[in-house]
Amino acid sequence: MAKEFSRTQRVADVIQKEVAQIIQRDVKDPRLGMVTILDVNISKDLFFADIHVSLLDLDGKDLAPRFAILKNAEGFIRASLSKKIKLRVIPEIRFHLDESSKRSNYISDLIDKAIARDNQNGGNN
């Protein structure tokens, strides 16, 4: 018998889909750029939704101002969400910036530098 998903998981999936559409279609700030919703965690009482996002870094600039735009839109996104899904209480939205891609790029660069240094030394140990 297949394991059924809990109600919180089903609500999280719906919120992830709807918030992605709201950000794409309704948030009109062009400075925001590309936003990817990685994960949504809902509290057991359905009062809080922790949304983990990743921002596409094309220009190498600091992501903090773009993340601040998203944080400022939390109320608007929650209000838009209340019009799209039917819940007794719409969870309070809290965005969290996921910087794992930044860390993975940094580690990848370190590995590339170490390999280049080894190749320059002729691979001697």
N, CA and C of each residue as an Amber inpcrd file, in Angstrom:
protein
   375
   0.8360000  -1.1740000   0.0000000   0.0000000   0.0000000   0.0000000
   0.8840000   1.2420000   0.0000000   0.5870000   2.1810000  -0.8850000
   1.3840000   3.3940000  -1.0130000   1.1720000   4.3020000   0.1980000
   2.2440000   4.9610000   0.5900000   2.1640000   5.8760000   1.7170000
   1.4280000   7.1420000   1.2830000   0.4480000   7.5480000   2.0620000
  -0.3000000   8.7480000   1.7440000   0.4370000   9.9630000   2.3040000
   0.2890000  11.0810000   1.6140000   0.9070000  12.3120000   2.0630000
   0.0520000  12.9500000   3.1500000   0.7010000  13.5960000   4.0810000
  -0.0260000  14.2640000   5.1530000  -0.6900000  15.5330000   4.6010000
  -1.6190000  16.0470000   5.3460000  -2.3180000  17.2570000   4.9080000
  -1.3420000  18.4170000   4.7840000  -0.4060000  18.5310000   5.7160000
   0.5530000  19.6350000   5.6440000   1.3880000  19.5500000   4.3760000
   1.7420000  18.3380000   3.9550000   2.5190000  18.1840000   2.7300000
   1.6880000  18.5760000   1.5000000   0.4300000  18.1920000   1.4990000
  -0.4400000  18.5630000   0.3720000  -0.6330000  20.0780000   0.3140000
  -0.8330000  20.7130000   1.4650000  -0.9760000  22.1720000   1.5120000
   0.3210000  22.8360000   1.0600000   1.4580000  22.3100000   1.4970000
   2.7490000  22.8620000   1.0890000   2.9270000  22.7860000  -0.4260000
   2.5340000  21.6840000  -1.0270000   2.6550000  21.5390000  -2.4810000
   1.7850000  22.5510000  -3.2130000   0.5710000  22.7590000  -2.7320000
  -0.3320000  23.7300000  -3.3650000   0.2230000  25.1410000  -3.1960000
   0.7200000  25.4620000  -2.0060000   1.2820000  26.7910000  -1.7600000
   2.5020000  27.0200000  -2.6370000   3.3550000  26.0090000  -2.7910000
   4.5360000  26.1540000  -3.6360000   4.1280000  26.4920000  -5.0720000
   3.1670000  25.7790000  -5.5940000   2.7050000  26.0120000  -6.9630000
   2.0850000  27.3980000  -7.1120000   1.2090000  27.7620000  -6.2010000
   0.4990000  29.0390000  -6.3030000   1.4340000  30.2310000  -6.0820000
   2.3310000  30.1480000  -5.1130000   3.2610000  31.2600000  -4.8630000
   4.1910000  31.4510000  -6.0630000   4.6090000  30.3640000  -6.6780000
   5.4540000  30.4840000  -7.8790000   4.7040000  31.2350000  -8.9770000
   3.4320000  30.9240000  -9.1540000   2.6440000  31.6160000 -10.1680000
   2.4170000  33.0780000  -9.8010000   2.1780000  33.3630000  -8.5390000
   1.9770000  34.7470000  -8.1050000   3.2300000  35.5690000  -8.3410000
   4.3950000  35.0180000  -7.9840000   5.6510000  35.7500000  -8.1850000
   5.8870000  35.9790000  -9.6720000   5.6170000  34.9830000 -10.4740000
   5.8620000  35.0840000 -11.9110000   4.9020000  36.0670000 -12.5870000
   3.6320000  36.0340000 -12.2140000   2.6210000  36.8090000 -12.9400000
   2.2360000  38.1280000 -12.2850000   2.2330000  38.1940000 -10.9620000
   1.6420000  39.3430000 -10.2840000   2.6390000  40.2920000  -9.6360000
   3.8090000  39.8050000  -9.2540000   4.8160000  40.6920000  -8.6700000
   5.5090000  41.3870000  -9.8370000   5.2850000  42.6960000  -9.9340000
   5.6800000  43.4370000 -11.1370000   7.0240000  44.1640000 -11.0310000
   7.8110000  43.8600000 -10.0450000   9.0960000  44.5470000  -9.8870000
  10.1410000  43.8830000 -10.7720000  10.6330000  44.5720000 -11.8040000
  11.6050000  43.9510000 -12.7170000  12.9680000  43.6890000 -12.0690000
  13.2590000  44.3520000 -10.9500000  14.5430000  44.1400000 -10.2690000
  14.6270000  42.7840000  -9.6000000  13.4780000  42.1440000  -9.3880000
  13.4500000  40.8660000  -8.6780000  14.1530000  39.7720000  -9.4660000
  13.9500000  39.7240000 -10.7660000  14.6050000  38.7150000 -11.5910000
  13.9840000  37.3450000 -11.4180000  14.7860000  36.3270000 -11.7040000
  14.3170000  34.9440000 -11.6850000  14.3540000  34.3840000 -10.2660000
  13.1940000  33.8930000  -9.8070000  13.0640000  33.3170000  -8.4680000
  12.6410000  31.8630000  -8.6230000  13.3190000  30.9750000  -7.9220000
  12.9550000  29.5640000  -7.9150000  12.5630000  29.1780000  -6.4930000
  11.3870000  28.5970000  -6.3640000  10.9490000  28.1220000  -5.0490000
  11.4300000  26.6880000  -4.9040000  12.3230000  26.4810000  -3.9640000
  12.9310000  25.1720000  -3.7750000  12.1100000  24.2620000  -2.8750000
  11.5510000  24.8310000  -1.8110000  10.8570000  24.0010000  -0.8340000
   9.9070000  24.8670000  -0.0250000   8.8280000  24.2620000   0.4380000
   7.8940000  24.9310000   1.3360000   7.6650000  24.0140000   2.5270000
   7.8840000  24.5450000   3.7170000   7.6290000  23.8140000   4.9560000
   6.4930000  24.5030000   5.6890000   5.4730000  23.7190000   6.0260000
   4.2980000  24.2460000   6.7050000   4.3140000  23.7490000   8.1470000
   3.9910000  24.6500000   9.0810000   3.8910000  24.2250000  10.4790000
   2.6770000  23.3170000  10.6410000   2.6930000  22.5070000  11.6840000
   1.6190000  21.5420000  11.9130000   0.2460000  22.2090000  12.0460000
   0.2290000  23.4260000  12.6280000  -1.0440000  24.1260000  12.8010000
  -1.4260000  24.9560000  11.5710000  -0.6220000  24.9010000  10.5170000
  -0.8490000  25.5990000   9.2480000  -0.8200000  27.1170000   9.3920000
  -0.1540000  27.6400000  10.4120000  -0.0910000  29.0820000  10.6130000
   1.1260000  29.7210000   9.9510000   2.1600000  28.9440000   9.6770000
   3.3830000  29.4810000   9.0970000   3.8100000  28.6490000   7.9000000
   4.2620000  29.3430000   6.8600000   4.8160000  28.6880000   5.6810000
   6.2170000  29.2440000   5.4580000   7.2210000  28.4040000   5.6590000
   8.6080000  28.7820000   5.4030000   8.9310000  28.3890000   3.9670000
   9.1840000  29.4030000   3.1370000   9.4170000  29.1880000   1.7150000
  10.8870000  29.4400000   1.4200000  11.5690000  28.4160000   0.9430000
  12.9890000  28.5050000   0.6190000  13.1110000  28.8060000  -0.8690000
  13.8050000  29.9110000  -1.1700000  13.9170000  30.3550000  -2.5530000
  15.3750000  30.4910000  -2.9520000  15.5800000  30.4270000  -4.2430000
  16.8900000  30.6650000  -4.8300000  16.7220000  31.7610000  -5.8650000
  17.6370000  32.7180000  -5.8900000  17.6080000  33.7980000  -6.8640000
  18.7120000  33.5700000  -7.8800000  18.3780000  33.6740000  -9.1550000
  19.3520000  33.4840000 -10.2130000  20.3170000  34.6550000 -10.2100000
  21.6000000  34.3610000 -10.1160000  22.6390000  35.3910000 -10.0330000
  23.3180000  35.5100000 -11.3880000  22.8390000  36.4360000 -12.2210000
  23.4130000  36.6110000 -13.5520000  24.5130000  37.6620000 -13.5900000
  24.4000000  38.6750000 -12.7590000  25.3160000  39.8000000 -12.8520000
  26.4000000  39.7990000 -11.7830000  26.3870000  38.8310000 -10.8980000
  27.4170000  38.7380000  -9.8690000  27.2310000  39.7340000  -8.7320000
  26.1160000  40.4480000  -8.7230000  25.8610000  41.4210000  -7.6610000
  25.3120000  40.7180000  -6.4290000  25.2710000  41.4780000  -5.3400000
  24.7400000  40.9660000  -4.0830000  23.2520000  40.6560000  -4.2350000
  22.8140000  39.5290000  -3.7060000  21.4220000  39.1110000  -3.8100000
  20.5330000  39.7450000  -2.7430000  21.1240000  40.3840000  -1.7420000
  20.3540000  40.9220000  -0.6200000  19.2910000  41.9420000  -1.0490000
  19.5870000  42.8940000  -1.9410000  18.5260000  43.8400000  -2.3360000
  17.3650000  43.1540000  -3.0490000  17.6580000  42.1750000  -3.8710000
  16.5940000  41.4400000  -4.5650000  15.7830000  40.6030000  -3.5810000
  16.4430000  40.0250000  -2.5970000  15.7310000  39.2520000  -1.5810000
  14.8590000  40.1760000  -0.7310000  15.3290000  41.4010000  -0.4790000
  14.5370000  42.3720000   0.2870000  13.2480000  42.7210000  -0.4600000
  13.3000000  42.7910000  -1.7830000  12.0990000  43.0460000  -2.5830000
  11.0960000  41.9200000  -2.3600000  11.5830000  40.6950000  -2.3610000
  10.7110000  39.5410000  -2.1470000  10.1280000  39.5580000  -0.7390000
  10.9530000  39.8940000   0.2590000  10.4690000  39.9670000   1.6460000
   9.3890000  41.0410000   1.7880000   9.5660000  42.1680000   1.0930000
   8.5760000  43.2410000   1.1650000   7.2550000  42.8430000   0.5090000
   7.2840000  41.8860000  -0.3860000   6.0750000  41.4440000  -1.0930000
   5.3510000  40.3230000  -0.3510000   5.8160000  39.9320000   0.8290000
   5.1960000  38.8150000   1.5700000   3.7110000  39.0460000   1.8060000
   3.3300000  40.2400000   2.2220000   1.9300000  40.5430000   2.4910000
   1.0780000  40.4690000   1.2340000   1.5930000  41.0360000   0.1460000
   0.8750000  40.9800000  -1.1300000   0.7100000  39.5430000  -1.6000000
   1.7540000  38.7570000  -1.4700000   1.7030000  37.3590000  -1.9080000
   0.7120000  36.5810000  -1.0490000   0.7050000  36.8340000   0.2530000
  -0.2430000  36.1500000   1.1370000  -1.6830000  36.5220000   0.7810000
  -1.9380000  37.8080000   0.5100000  -3.2830000  38.2430000   0.1320000
  -3.7070000  37.6110000  -1.1880000  -2.7910000  37.5500000  -2.1430000
  -3.0990000  36.9110000  -3.4290000  -3.3480000  35.4200000  -3.2470000
  -2.5900000  34.8150000  -2.3700000  -2.7480000  33.3870000  -2.0940000
  -4.1200000  33.0940000  -1.4840000  -4.5990000  34.0060000  -0.6380000
  -5.9000000  33.7900000   0.0010000  -7.0360000  33.7910000  -1.0150000
  -6.8340000  34.4540000  -2.1540000  -7.8550000  34.4720000  -3.1970000
  -7.8220000  33.2050000  -4.0550000  -6.6970000  32.4850000  -4.0100000
  -6.5300000  31.3350000  -4.8950000  -6.7790000  29.9890000  -4.2280000
  -6.5400000  29.9020000  -2.9180000  -6.7540000  28.6260000  -2.2390000
  -7.7630000  28.8060000  -1.1140000  -8.4590000  27.7560000  -0.8160000
  -9.5030000  27.7950000   0.2030000  -8.9990000  27.1120000   1.4780000
  -8.5490000  27.9310000   2.4070000  -8.1480000  27.4650000   3.7280000
  -8.8020000  28.3680000   4.7590000  -9.0630000  27.8370000   5.9150000
  -9.6440000  28.6510000   6.9780000  -8.6910000  29.7790000   7.3650000
  -7.4230000  29.4500000   7.5000000  -6.3960000  30.4350000   7.8240000
  -5.2800000  30.2980000   6.7920000  -4.9390000  31.4040000   6.1510000
  -3.8280000  31.4010000   5.2060000  -2.5430000  31.5570000   6.0180000
  -1.5730000  30.6800000   5.8030000  -0.3400000  30.7450000   6.6030000
   0.4220000  32.0550000   6.4010000   1.0910000  32.4840000   7.4540000
   2.0020000  33.6220000   7.3510000   3.2080000  33.1600000   6.5530000
   3.5580000  33.9220000   5.5380000   4.6460000  33.5380000   4.6380000
   5.9550000  34.1190000   5.1550000   6.9740000  33.2570000   5.2030000
   8.3220000  33.6890000   5.5860000   9.2900000  33.1360000   4.5440000
   9.9410000  34.0380000   3.8170000  10.8960000  33.6240000   2.7930000
  12.2780000  33.4360000   3.4120000  12.9930000  32.4360000   2.9090000
  14.3660000  32.1620000   3.3320000  15.2050000  31.9920000   2.0760000
  16.3320000  32.6950000   2.0090000  17.2140000  32.6190000   0.8500000
  18.1260000  31.4100000   0.9740000  18.1120000  30.5750000  -0.0510000
  18.9690000  29.3930000  -0.0820000  20.2340000  29.7480000  -0.8510000
  21.3590000  29.6540000  -0.1940000  22.6290000  30.0150000  -0.8170000
  23.4850000  28.7920000  -1.1020000  22.8820000  27.6300000  -1.2150000
  23.6630000  26.4190000  -1.4550000  24.3380000  26.4580000  -2.8200000
  23.7120000  27.0790000  -3.8170000  24.3500000  27.1530000  -5.1340000
  25.5890000  28.0410000  -5.0790000  25.5300000  29.1030000  -4.2780000
  26.6960000  29.9820000  -4.1170000  27.8450000  29.2150000  -3.4570000
  27.5040000  28.4290000  -2.4230000  28.5310000  27.6270000  -1.7460000
  29.0950000  26.5550000  -2.6650000  28.2320000  25.9250000  -3.4600000
  28.7110000  24.8720000  -4.3570000  29.6110000  25.4510000  -5.4380000
  29.3000000  26.6450000  -5.9290000  30.1820000  27.2920000  -6.9080000
  31.5340000  27.6260000  -6.2890000  31.5350000  28.0900000  -5.0360000
  32.7780000  28.4080000  -4.3430000  33.6290000  27.1520000  -4.1740000
  33.0230000  26.0530000  -3.7550000  33.7570000  24.8010000  -3.5730000
  34.2650000  24.2790000  -4.9090000  33.4430000  24.4020000  -5.9510000
  33.8660000  23.9720000  -7.2870000  35.0740000  24.7730000  -7.7600000
  35.0620000  26.0880000  -7.4920000  36.2110000  26.9210000  -7.8580000
  37.4660000  26.5010000  -7.1030000  37.3210000  26.1700000  -5.8180000
  38.4710000  25.7170000  -5.0310000  39.0400000  24.4150000  -5.5990000
  38.1770000  23.5120000  -5.9880000  38.6190000  22.2410000  -6.5670000
  39.3370000  22.4780000  -7.8820000  38.7710000  23.3610000  -8.7260000
  39.4080000  23.6740000 -10.0070000  40.8000000  24.2820000  -9.8020000
  40.9320000  25.1760000  -8.8130000  42.2310000  25.7820000  -8.5240000
  43.2290000  24.7320000  -8.0360000  42.7780000  23.8040000  -7.1900000
  43.6600000  22.7540000  -6.6850000  44.1180000  21.8400000  -7.8160000
  43.2250000  21.5130000  -8.7280000  43.5940000  20.6630000  -9.8760000
  44.5840000  21.3920000 -10.7630000  44.3550000  22.6840000 -11.0060000
  45.2700000  23.4630000 -11.8390000  46.6480000  23.5420000 -11.1910000
  46.6860000  23.7200000  -9.8610000  47.9550000  23.7770000  -9.1400000
  48.6810000  22.4410000  -9.2230000  47.9550000  21.3350000  -9.1080000
  48.5540000  20.0030000  -9.2290000  49.1240000  19.7950000 -10.6280000
  48.3870000  20.2530000 -11.6330000  48.8620000  20.0850000 -13.0190000
  50.1010000  20.9170000 -13.2850000  50.1990000  22.1090000 -12.6600000
  51.3780000  22.9370000 -12.8280000  52.5990000  22.2950000 -12.1750000
  52.3980000  21.5960000 -11.0820000  53.4960000  20.9520000 -10.3720000
  53.8410000  19.6030000 -10.9660000  53.1890000  19.2390000 -12.0410000
  53.4850000  17.9810000 -12.7020000  52.8770000  16.7760000 -12.0140000
  51.9360000  16.9980000 -11.1460000  51.2560000  15.8860000 -10.4800000
  52.1100000  15.2030000  -9.4370000  53.2410000  15.8100000  -9.0400000
  54.0940000  15.2260000  -8.0000000  53.4240000  15.3770000  -6.6500000
  53.5140000  14.3160000  -5.8570000  52.9310000  14.3560000  -4.5060000
  53.9510000  14.7400000  -3.4970000
